[in-house]
Amino acid sequence: MAQERQASQDYFQTLLRTVAGQAFGAAGYEFETAPIQWAGGKYRFAKAFSDGFFGLIDFQVLVSSDSMWSVGAPSRFKVQLTRSRDRHGQARGEAGYVTRGLSQLVVEDFSVAILPAADHWWTFVDTESLGKALAEAGHLIVGYGMPWLAGELTPPAAENANSASRMYHDG
């Protein structure tokens, strides 16, 4: 059973790199070699920004296998975005540190109702559905996640709060 799960995680990694790797690479994100994390279903793309921060895009996959308790349950993955001065994303107390689930960023922060919920997991049962799920997540990462990590795109509510704060302090 563990070998089957590992083979499925390796397959996820292969499709992830095939579907999203080229676009992420073109944006300056590198796929991290981390076999211990891979064994736990975690895959990361990272980019160093000129301001000393790192942009981290983490995919966490949970591979389902048939057992006496679950037959035919879909596998799933989610995406976490982190901006940190620590390459591993651990410095939570630092100024400028932010982390957000991709679905939370899109649905809650940008108010784009393209996903069914803010706590969304992309599900898949075969190669075709995995490819489609990775493509959908990849489009959202390129359109919202990467610009947000780079500080180039701010959710509307945050922009309004920053404007109000500036007006109050400047006025």
N, C-alpha and C positions, 0 to 999 in steps of 0.2 A: 504494500500500500504506500509506504514512504517513497519507494522508487517511482511509482506511478505519479505521485504528487510532484516529485522533483522533476520528472520528465515533462510534466505539464507546465511547471514553472519555467523550465528551460525553453519550452515552446513559446510561452508568453514573452519571455525576453527576446527571442528571435523575432517574433512578430512585432513587438514594440520597437525594436531597432529598425526593422524593415519599414514599418508604417510611419514612424515619427522621427527616426534617427536623422535622416537627411535634412529635414526642415529644422530640427533643433540644432543640428551641427551648423547649418547656414546662419543661424542666429547666434552662434558662439557658444552653445551649450555642448559640453562633452559628457559622454556616457561614462560613468564611474565603474571601474573594475573593483568589485567588492563581493567575492564569492560567499563570504559568511552572511552578508545581508541578502544576497540572492537566495540562499538556502531558506531564508525566512520569507521569501516572496517580495522583497523590497528592492526596487531598481531606481537609480537616481541619475539625473542629468544635472550638471552644475556649470555655472559661469561666474567668473570673477569680474566684477564691475570696477570701473576706474576709481570709484569713491571708496574702495576698500571693503565693500560688501560683496557677498556671494548670493547669487540667485540659485535656488535649489528646487528642482521639480522631482518629487518622489511619487512613484507608482507603488502601491501596495496591492498585491494580488492574493486572493484567497481562492485556491483551486479546490473545487468539490470533486470528490470521488464517490462512487456508489458504495453504500454500506447498508447494513440492515436498518439503519435509521433514516437514511436519505437516499432515494433512488432518483436519478435524473435531475438533481438540484443543479442550477446553473452556477458556474464559477463567477467571480466578480472582482472588480478592482476599483480603487479610488485614487485620487490625485491630491497631493498636499503641496502647497507652494510656500517656500520660506525665503526670507531675505534676512541675512545675518552676517556679521563680521567673522563669525566662526565658520570655517569651511564645512563643518559637520552639522551646523544649524543648532548648536546646543546653547548658545549664549542668550537665553531668554530675557535676562534682565537688562540688556544693553539698549541704549537709545537707538532707535531706528530698526530694531528687530521686529519683524512681522511674520506671521504664519497664518495660513488660511487654506481651507479645503477649496479646490477649484470650483466645486458646485456651490459652495457658500459664497464665494466671491462673485460668481456670475448671477446666481438667483437672488441672494440677499443684498449684496453691496451694489451691484450694477442694475438690479431689478429687471433682469432679462429672464423671462419665464420659458426658457428653451428646454429646461430639465424639469422633471416631475417634482423634485424637492431639493432643498438646500443641502440635505445630507444624502446625496445621491451616490450610489454605487453603480458602475457600468457592469452589466451582466453579459455573459456569453456562454454558449454551449458547444460551439464548433468554430472552425477557422473563419468562416464567413462572418459570423456574428462578432467574433473577437476583432477582426479587421475593421468592421463598421464601428464598433465601440471605441477602438483606439483612434480611428479617424475623427470621430466626433469629439473626443476628449482633446486630441491634438489640435483641432481647429480652435477650440475654446482656449487652450493654452497659448497658442500663437496670437490669437485675437485679444485676449484679456489678461492671461497669466503673465506672459513675458513682459508686456508693457507695464503691468502693475509692479512686477518685481523690479524692473528697471527704474521705477519712479516716474514713468512717462505717462501713466494713465491712472487717474484717481477716481474712485466712485463718486457719483454726484453728491451724495449726502456729505462725504468728506470734503468735497470742494466747497459746498455751502457753509459747512462748519468753519473751514479755514478762512473763507471770505468774511464771515461774521466776526471771527476772532480778530482778523486784521483790522476790520472797520472799528471794532471796539477799542483795540489798542492804539490804532493810529488816530482815532477821532478824539 
